[in-house]
Amino acid sequence: MSSLSSPPAAFYVTGTDTGIGKTFSSCALLHALRQRGRSAVGMKPVASGCEQTAQGLRNEDAIALLAASDPAPAYADLNPYALPLPLAPELAAAAAGVTLSLGPIEAAFERLRAQADTVVVEGVGGWLAPLSTTLDQSHLVQALQLPVVMVVGLRLGCLNHARLTAQAITASGGTCIGWIANDVDPRMERIDDNVALLRARLPLPFWGRLPYAPGGDPALLARHLLG
């Protein structure tokens, strides 16, 4: 079974919802891999909510992945589809007059894979959030032949969301190789008990638990990810 000690050459990071810390977790994963002696780069194939800069459209999450990567890839490879409006990708792409397709993502991924031991590919929203009218995240995972790591946002409802997401990944042909617990709600009651219930009910390797740390240094947080 893959772990941070013996990771696959690339994997896909999905989550139980939007706003549950996929980027936070992906950056910590990149540092954890690097601390284990592996070169590692991030990828955000599709990002909405990008700002116009002197260098072109830039996304905050993609920039965070770039900062956590070593070697540092070209931004256009890390984020081949940068969409201005902070909407679901399908809506943001339509507003920008862009048609999302697998070809540019596959080409960028191959360039990233040639640069590093491991590529950490971050998805959008939850697993079933579509990329376009004809493209789901499962199609991207299948095209790039990526196993999946699931980030579970620890808040009320996480047991249901985690189990549904794990089932959905399997049902759509994906292979989930592990999960990460991420503390997103410091007010959640009996949070340790919830983590214990998740560990008992998710038939997946547990890759660690990230503490509630807004703005925390991912290089320091990487120690919480085991493997």
C-alpha positions as CSV (number, residue, x, y, z in Angstrom):
1,M,0.0,0.0,0.0
2,S,1.4,3.4,-0.9
3,S,2.4,5.9,1.8
4,L,4.6,8.9,2.1
5,S,7.5,6.5,2.6
6,S,6.8,4.8,-0.7
7,P,4.6,7.2,-2.7
8,P,3.4,6.7,-6.2
9,A,5.0,8.8,-8.9
10,A,1.9,11.0,-8.8
11,F,-1.4,11.2,-7.0
12,Y,-4.6,13.2,-6.9
13,V,-5.8,15.1,-3.9
14,T,-9.6,15.4,-3.6
15,G,-11.8,16.4,-0.7
16,T,-15.1,15.9,1.1
17,D,-16.3,19.3,0.0
18,T,-15.0,22.7,-1.0
19,G,-13.1,24.8,1.6
20,I,-11.9,21.8,3.6
21,G,-8.2,22.4,3.0
22,K,-7.1,20.5,-0.1
23,T,-4.4,23.2,-0.9
24,F,-3.4,23.3,2.8
25,S,-3.0,19.5,2.8
26,S,-1.4,19.4,-0.7
27,C,1.3,21.9,0.3
28,A,2.0,19.9,3.5
29,L,2.2,16.8,1.5
30,L,4.8,18.4,-0.9
31,H,6.9,19.4,2.0
32,A,6.6,15.9,3.6
33,L,7.7,14.3,0.4
34,R,10.7,16.7,0.1
35,Q,11.7,16.1,3.7
36,R,11.8,12.4,2.8
37,G,14.4,13.1,0.1
38,R,12.0,13.3,-2.9
39,S,11.7,16.1,-5.4
40,A,8.0,17.0,-5.5
41,V,5.9,19.5,-7.5
42,G,2.3,20.5,-7.3
43,M,-0.3,20.8,-10.0
44,K,-3.7,22.6,-10.0
45,P,-5.0,21.6,-13.5
46,V,-8.1,23.9,-13.2
47,A,-8.3,26.9,-11.0
48,S,-11.1,29.5,-10.9
49,G,-10.9,32.8,-9.1
50,C,-7.7,34.0,-10.7
51,E,-6.4,37.6,-10.5
52,Q,-4.8,39.4,-13.4
53,T,-1.1,40.2,-12.7
54,A,1.8,41.4,-14.8
55,Q,2.7,37.8,-15.4
56,G,-0.9,36.8,-16.4
57,L,-3.8,35.2,-14.5
58,R,-2.7,33.8,-11.2
59,N,-4.6,31.7,-8.6
60,E,-3.8,31.9,-4.9
61,D,-4.0,28.1,-4.4
62,A,-1.7,27.5,-7.4
63,I,0.8,30.0,-6.1
64,A,0.8,28.2,-2.7
65,L,1.5,24.9,-4.5
66,L,4.3,26.6,-6.5
67,A,5.9,27.9,-3.3
68,A,5.8,24.3,-1.8
69,S,7.3,22.7,-4.9
70,D,11.0,21.8,-5.5
71,P,12.0,22.2,-8.3
72,A,9.8,25.1,-9.1
73,P,7.8,24.4,-12.3
74,A,6.5,26.9,-14.9
75,Y,3.2,28.3,-13.7
76,A,1.5,27.4,-17.0
77,D,2.4,23.8,-16.4
78,L,1.3,23.8,-12.8
79,N,-2.0,25.6,-13.6
80,P,-2.9,25.1,-17.3
81,Y,-6.4,26.4,-16.9
82,A,-6.6,29.7,-15.0
83,L,-10.1,31.1,-15.0
84,P,-10.9,34.6,-13.7
85,L,-14.3,34.3,-12.0
86,P,-14.5,32.5,-8.5
87,L,-17.2,30.1,-9.7
88,A,-17.6,26.4,-10.3
89,P,-15.1,25.5,-13.2
90,E,-17.9,24.8,-15.6
91,L,-19.4,28.2,-15.1
92,A,-16.1,30.0,-14.9
93,A,-14.9,28.5,-18.1
94,A,-18.1,29.4,-19.9
95,A,-17.8,33.0,-18.7
96,A,-14.2,33.1,-20.0
97,G,-15.1,31.5,-23.3
98,V,-12.8,28.6,-22.6
99,T,-13.5,24.9,-23.3
100,L,-11.8,22.6,-20.8
101,S,-10.3,19.5,-22.3
102,L,-7.9,16.8,-21.2
103,G,-5.2,17.4,-23.8
104,P,-3.5,20.5,-22.3
105,I,-3.7,19.0,-18.9
106,E,-2.1,15.8,-20.0
107,A,0.7,17.6,-21.8
108,A,1.4,19.8,-18.7
109,F,1.3,16.8,-16.4
110,E,3.9,14.9,-18.5
111,R,6.2,17.9,-18.3
112,L,5.9,18.1,-14.6
113,R,6.4,14.4,-14.2
114,A,9.7,14.6,-16.1
115,Q,10.9,17.2,-13.5
116,A,10.2,15.5,-10.2
117,D,10.0,12.2,-8.3
118,T,6.4,12.9,-7.3
119,V,3.6,15.1,-8.7
120,V,0.8,16.1,-6.3
121,V,-2.3,17.0,-8.3
122,E,-5.0,19.0,-6.5
123,G,-8.6,18.7,-7.6
124,V,-11.5,21.2,-7.4
125,G,-14.2,21.2,-4.7
126,G,-15.5,17.8,-3.8
127,W,-15.0,14.6,-5.9
128,L,-18.2,15.0,-7.9
129,A,-17.7,18.7,-8.7
130,P,-17.7,18.6,-12.5
131,L,-15.0,20.3,-14.6
132,S,-17.2,20.8,-17.7
133,T,-20.5,19.5,-19.2
134,T,-18.6,16.4,-20.4
135,L,-15.7,16.2,-18.0
136,D,-15.7,14.9,-14.5
137,Q,-12.7,14.7,-12.2
138,S,-12.8,10.9,-12.5
139,H,-12.1,11.3,-16.2
140,L,-9.0,13.3,-15.4
141,V,-7.9,10.8,-12.8
142,Q,-8.3,8.0,-15.3
143,A,-6.6,9.8,-18.1
144,L,-3.5,10.5,-15.9
145,Q,-3.7,7.1,-14.2
146,L,-3.7,8.7,-10.7
147,P,-4.5,7.1,-7.4
148,V,-6.5,9.3,-5.1
149,V,-5.8,10.7,-1.6
150,M,-8.9,12.1,0.2
151,V,-8.9,15.1,2.5
152,V,-11.6,15.0,5.2
153,G,-12.6,18.3,6.7
154,L,-13.3,17.7,10.3
155,R,-16.6,19.4,11.0
156,L,-20.1,18.3,11.7
157,G,-21.2,15.9,9.0
158,C,-17.7,14.7,8.2
159,L,-18.6,11.1,8.8
160,N,-21.3,11.1,6.2
161,H,-19.3,13.1,3.7
162,A,-16.1,11.0,4.1
163,R,-17.9,7.7,3.6
164,L,-19.9,9.0,0.6
165,T,-16.8,10.4,-1.0
166,A,-14.8,7.2,-0.5
167,Q,-17.7,5.2,-2.0
168,A,-18.0,7.7,-4.9
169,I,-14.3,7.4,-5.7
170,T,-14.5,3.7,-5.9
171,A,-17.8,3.7,-7.9
172,S,-16.3,5.9,-10.5
173,G,-13.3,3.7,-11.0
174,G,-10.8,5.5,-8.8
175,T,-8.4,3.9,-6.3
176,C,-8.2,5.7,-3.0
177,I,-4.8,5.0,-1.4
178,G,-5.2,7.0,1.8
179,W,-6.9,9.9,3.7
180,I,-5.9,12.9,5.7
181,A,-7.9,14.4,8.5
182,N,-7.9,18.3,8.5
183,D,-9.1,20.3,11.5
184,V,-11.2,23.0,9.9
185,D,-13.6,23.8,12.7
186,P,-11.9,24.4,16.1
187,R,-15.4,24.5,17.7
188,M,-16.3,21.0,16.7
189,E,-17.3,18.9,19.7
190,R,-15.7,15.5,20.4
191,I,-13.4,15.9,17.4
192,D,-11.0,13.2,18.6
193,D,-13.9,10.7,18.8
194,N,-15.0,11.6,15.3
195,V,-11.5,10.9,14.0
196,A,-11.6,7.6,15.8
197,L,-14.9,6.7,14.1
198,L,-13.5,7.7,10.7
199,R,-10.4,5.6,11.2
200,A,-12.7,2.6,12.1
201,R,-15.0,3.0,9.2
202,L,-12.8,4.1,6.3
203,P,-11.1,1.1,4.9
204,L,-8.1,3.2,3.8
205,P,-4.6,3.9,5.2
206,F,-4.6,7.0,7.5
207,W,-2.0,9.5,6.3
208,G,-2.2,11.8,9.3
209,R,-4.1,14.7,10.8
210,L,-3.4,18.3,10.3
211,P,-4.1,20.8,13.1
212,Y,-6.2,23.9,12.8
213,A,-3.5,26.4,11.7
214,P,-4.7,29.2,9.4
215,G,-1.7,30.6,7.7
216,G,0.5,27.9,9.2
217,D,3.9,27.0,7.6
218,P,3.3,23.8,5.5
219,A,7.0,22.8,6.0
220,L,6.3,22.6,9.8
221,L,2.9,21.0,9.4
222,A,4.4,18.3,7.2
223,R,5.5,16.5,10.4
224,H,1.9,15.6,11.1
225,L,1.7,13.5,7.9
226,L,3.0,10.0,8.5
227,G,3.9,7.2,6.1
